[in-house]
Amino acid sequence: MRALSTRDISLEDLRNLSAELGPDFEMEIDERQMVLKSAAPPSWVMFFAEADWWIKLLELYAGLYVAEIVKEAAKETWKNRSKILSSAVSGGNRVKQLAVAIGSFRSRLASKTRIVIGLPVPDDYDGTHFELVGTDVDELAVQIALFVHYLPAVVDLIRKEGLGGHGRSATGIRLLMLPDMSLEVSWQDGSSLRKETRVLKPVGQ
């Protein structure tokens, strides 16, 4: 997993995060931080890895979360049930480990800073972005689990739409979790500059 960030992010905080996650996560810090000049420059940290890496490391634990979500889907949205869903999955799992580490890391960031996980497709900077929203560890864990759950379908969509290289997508690919647990995949078409949107449904629904 590779960490990219804007200049306002402390490299020391990123090193501490890497140490907290340990060798299983193989976190590499790109120290060539982005300098973005504007009246209100954006602030972000992106954690990118290939789909196979995410799936190999987290798929087993993500599947447990998603099984609970699907089972309880008729009652409330995934977000409202995040604490119950998280407690239903045994402690010590890697999804929860990542959520705890990111939650602690976020507490040291400015409120405007975005934390993103994703794929380096079409490249590291115009990649496939899934923003982790909020500070609650249980909610972060469920978001991470859903991201991993959808990765095979996202990779398949990227292949079918020809989004793996520059030209087809002008500004990268955005992933957004909807309240009903569907995943919205959107990008700006490189030729028409029109926004394209696809909605993926979870496996089992």
C-alpha positions as CSV (number, residue, x, y, z in Angstrom):
1,M,0.0,0.0,0.0
2,R,1.4,3.4,-1.0
3,A,0.6,6.6,0.8
4,L,0.5,9.9,-1.1
5,S,-0.3,13.2,0.5
6,T,-0.3,17.0,0.2
7,R,2.5,19.0,1.7
8,D,0.5,20.0,4.8
9,I,0.4,16.4,6.0
10,S,3.1,15.4,8.6
11,L,5.4,12.7,7.3
12,E,6.1,11.8,10.9
13,D,2.4,11.0,11.4
14,L,2.5,8.9,8.3
15,R,5.5,7.0,9.6
16,N,3.8,6.4,12.9
17,L,0.7,5.1,11.0
18,S,2.9,2.7,9.0
19,A,4.5,1.4,12.2
20,E,1.1,0.9,13.8
21,L,-0.2,-1.1,10.9
22,G,2.9,-3.3,10.8
23,P,4.4,-5.5,8.1
24,D,1.1,-7.0,6.9
25,F,0.1,-3.8,5.3
26,E,3.5,-3.1,3.6
27,M,2.8,0.7,3.7
28,E,5.2,2.8,1.7
29,I,5.2,6.6,2.1
30,D,5.8,8.7,-1.0
31,E,7.7,11.7,0.5
32,R,7.3,13.7,-2.7
33,Q,4.3,15.5,-1.4
34,M,2.0,17.5,-3.6
35,V,2.1,21.3,-3.4
36,L,-1.2,22.7,-4.7
37,K,-1.4,26.5,-4.8
38,S,-4.8,28.2,-4.5
39,A,-6.7,30.4,-2.1
40,A,-7.9,27.3,-0.2
41,P,-5.5,24.5,-1.2
42,P,-6.9,21.0,-0.9
43,S,-5.6,18.6,1.8
44,W,-5.7,14.9,1.4
45,V,-4.0,11.5,2.0
46,M,-4.5,8.7,-0.5
47,F,-3.8,5.1,0.3
48,F,-3.4,3.2,-3.1
49,A,-2.8,-0.4,-3.8
50,E,-3.7,-2.8,-6.6
51,A,-7.0,-4.6,-6.3
52,D,-5.3,-7.9,-5.8
53,W,-3.5,-6.6,-2.8
54,W,-6.6,-5.2,-1.1
55,I,-8.5,-8.4,-1.8
56,K,-5.8,-10.8,-0.6
57,L,-5.3,-8.9,2.6
58,L,-8.9,-8.0,3.6
59,E,-11.4,-10.1,1.6
60,L,-11.9,-12.7,4.3
61,Y,-12.8,-10.1,7.0
62,A,-14.7,-7.9,4.6
63,G,-16.9,-10.8,3.6
64,L,-18.0,-11.2,7.3
65,Y,-19.1,-7.6,7.5
66,V,-20.9,-7.8,4.2
67,A,-22.7,-11.0,5.2
68,E,-24.1,-9.2,8.3
69,I,-25.1,-6.2,6.2
70,V,-27.0,-8.2,3.7
71,K,-28.7,-10.2,6.4
72,E,-29.9,-7.1,8.1
73,A,-30.4,-4.9,5.0
74,A,-34.2,-4.7,5.3
75,K,-34.0,-3.1,8.7
76,E,-31.8,0.0,8.4
77,T,-29.1,1.5,6.2
78,W,-25.6,0.1,6.5
79,K,-24.5,3.4,8.1
80,N,-27.0,3.3,10.9
81,R,-26.1,-0.2,11.8
82,S,-22.3,0.2,11.6
83,K,-21.7,-0.4,15.3
84,I,-23.8,-3.6,15.4
85,L,-22.3,-4.8,12.2
86,S,-18.7,-4.2,13.5
87,S,-19.3,-5.9,16.8
88,A,-20.7,-8.9,15.0
89,V,-17.3,-9.5,13.4
90,S,-14.7,-11.0,15.7
91,G,-12.1,-8.6,17.0
92,G,-8.5,-8.5,15.8
93,N,-9.3,-8.7,12.2
94,R,-7.4,-6.6,9.6
95,V,-10.4,-4.5,8.5
96,K,-10.9,-3.3,12.1
97,Q,-7.1,-2.9,12.5
98,L,-7.0,-0.6,9.5
99,A,-10.0,1.3,10.7
100,V,-8.6,1.9,14.2
101,A,-5.3,3.1,12.7
102,I,-6.9,5.5,10.3
103,G,-9.3,6.8,13.0
104,S,-6.3,7.6,15.2
105,F,-4.4,9.1,12.3
106,R,-7.4,11.3,11.3
107,S,-7.6,12.7,14.8
108,R,-4.2,14.4,14.1
109,L,-5.3,16.0,10.8
110,A,-7.1,19.2,10.0
111,S,-10.8,18.9,9.6
112,K,-10.7,19.7,5.9
113,T,-8.3,16.8,5.1
114,R,-9.8,14.0,3.0
115,I,-8.7,10.4,3.5
116,V,-9.0,8.2,0.4
117,I,-8.4,4.6,-0.3
118,G,-8.3,3.2,-3.8
119,L,-6.6,1.9,-6.9
120,P,-3.8,3.5,-9.0
121,V,-6.0,3.5,-12.0
122,P,-5.5,5.2,-14.4
123,D,-2.5,6.3,-12.4
124,D,-1.4,7.3,-8.8
125,Y,-2.8,10.8,-8.9
126,D,-5.9,10.4,-11.1
127,G,-6.8,7.1,-9.6
128,T,-9.9,5.3,-8.4
129,H,-11.0,7.1,-5.2
130,F,-13.1,5.9,-2.4
131,E,-13.3,8.6,0.4
132,L,-13.5,7.3,4.0
133,V,-16.0,9.6,5.7
134,G,-16.4,10.3,9.4
135,T,-14.3,9.5,12.5
136,D,-16.2,6.6,14.1
137,V,-14.0,3.4,13.9
138,D,-17.0,1.1,13.4
139,E,-18.3,3.1,10.6
140,L,-14.8,3.3,9.0
141,A,-14.5,-0.5,9.2
142,V,-17.8,-1.0,7.4
143,Q,-16.8,1.5,4.7
144,I,-13.5,-0.4,4.2
145,A,-15.3,-3.7,4.1
146,L,-17.7,-2.5,1.5
147,F,-14.9,-1.0,-0.7
148,V,-13.1,-4.4,-0.7
149,H,-16.4,-6.3,-1.4
150,Y,-17.0,-4.2,-4.5
151,L,-13.5,-4.3,-5.9
152,P,-14.0,-7.3,-8.3
153,A,-17.0,-5.6,-9.8
154,V,-15.2,-2.3,-10.0
155,V,-12.2,-3.9,-11.7
156,D,-14.6,-5.6,-14.2
157,L,-16.3,-2.3,-14.9
158,I,-13.0,-0.5,-15.5
159,R,-12.0,-3.2,-18.0
160,K,-15.4,-3.1,-19.8
161,E,-15.5,0.7,-20.0
162,G,-11.8,1.0,-21.0
163,L,-10.9,3.2,-18.1
164,G,-7.5,1.7,-17.4
165,G,-5.6,4.3,-19.4
166,H,-5.7,8.1,-19.8
167,G,-8.1,9.4,-22.4
168,R,-11.3,7.5,-21.5
169,S,-11.5,9.2,-18.1
170,A,-10.4,12.8,-17.8
171,T,-10.2,13.1,-14.0
172,G,-10.0,9.6,-12.4
173,I,-12.8,7.4,-11.1
174,R,-14.9,8.2,-8.1
175,L,-16.6,5.6,-5.9
176,L,-19.5,6.6,-3.7
177,M,-21.4,4.4,-1.3
178,L,-25.1,5.0,-1.4
179,P,-27.4,4.6,1.6
180,D,-28.9,1.3,0.2
181,M,-25.3,-0.2,0.0
182,S,-25.2,0.3,-3.8
183,L,-21.9,1.7,-5.1
184,E,-21.9,4.6,-7.5
185,V,-19.0,4.7,-10.0
186,S,-18.5,7.9,-11.8
187,W,-16.0,9.6,-14.1
188,Q,-15.7,12.4,-16.6
189,D,-15.5,11.2,-20.2
190,G,-12.2,12.3,-21.7
191,S,-13.8,13.2,-25.1
192,S,-17.2,14.7,-24.3
193,L,-16.3,15.8,-20.7
194,R,-19.7,14.5,-19.8
195,K,-20.1,12.8,-16.4
196,E,-20.7,9.1,-16.7
197,T,-22.3,7.1,-13.9
198,R,-22.8,3.4,-13.2
199,V,-24.4,1.9,-10.1
200,L,-23.3,-1.5,-8.8
201,K,-25.4,-3.7,-6.6
202,P,-23.9,-5.8,-3.8
203,V,-23.5,-9.5,-4.4
204,G,-26.5,-11.3,-3.0
205,Q,-29.0,-8.6,-3.7
